Amino acid sequence: MFKHYDSYFIDLDGTIYAGKRRIPAAKRFIERLQQHHNQFMFVTNNTTKLPADVVANLADNHDIHVTEANVYTAGLATADYVDSIAHPGHKKVYIIGEIGLVQAFLNKGFVLTERNPDFVVVGLDSDVTYHKFEIATLAIRAGAKFIGTNPDSNIPNERGMLPGAGSLVEMVAYTTQQRPVYVGKPEPIIMANALKRSGLRKDQVVMVGDNYKTDITAGLNFGVDTLLVYSGLSTREQVQSQAIAPTYEIDSLDDWELLDE
């Protein structure tokens, strides 16, 4: 059943923790990866946090100790993607989003502007206003390329399921009558960028997550093996109805055996 992988691409919420609740098996899993000197990367649709914030949250709230090199957010992936398609001298961007997304673009040398941007990037923004949607809509209608960080309709919260980045992106899509290029899971762009960062081949990595529709579908869309852990969103009953099964299904990360080459 088990296979050796050189690197693990791992979801965070629902897989490594459940909101503010710890998942003890996840801490043990990461520590086993570290002991075996396996590469691993947290591939997350979060765009609001800086990698340093993700690292601090894991350490302070979940006693999991990693580095920023282990974190690849949809914010970073979006900046990497837009940077790869931007023509020289055309790196003006208007962003609906928070610090994790904004800083990723600043780090790539983009100029933030409300006037004639080359790109409009829409992600999760808890302080979004009608004015921001106005600027985004007019810019896209004027020819700016429309990018969505990820299509998540909702994000889990202790209060329930709140609007996700995809909800904001789809509002702009409705007002512009244009479809965005989505970067985050389940789209393959974030997976391709993560693989490039790892320096490995597709057959050397596995995507680990709790959500069939995002994590597992991202792996399937990109053509890598998938490991679904039933610690979060998806249930066995839901997954059994899918046309394509994950490569592996386990109840807990404790059930996964790390094999040497």
Buried (B, 14 or more C-beta within 10 A) or exposed (E): EEEEBBBBBBBBBBBBBBEEEBBEBBBBBBEBBBEEEBBBBBBBBBBBBBBEBBBEBBEEEBEBEBEEEBBBBBBBBBBBBBBEEBEEEEBBBBBBBBBBBBBBBBEBEBEEBBEEBBBBBBBBBEEBEEEBBEBBBBBBEEEBBBBBBBBBEEBBEEEEEEBBBBBBBBBBBEBBEBEBBBBBBBBBBBBBBBBEBBEBEBEBBBBBBBBBBBBBBBBBBBEBBBBBBBBBBBEEEEBEEBEEBBBBBBEBBBBBEBEEE
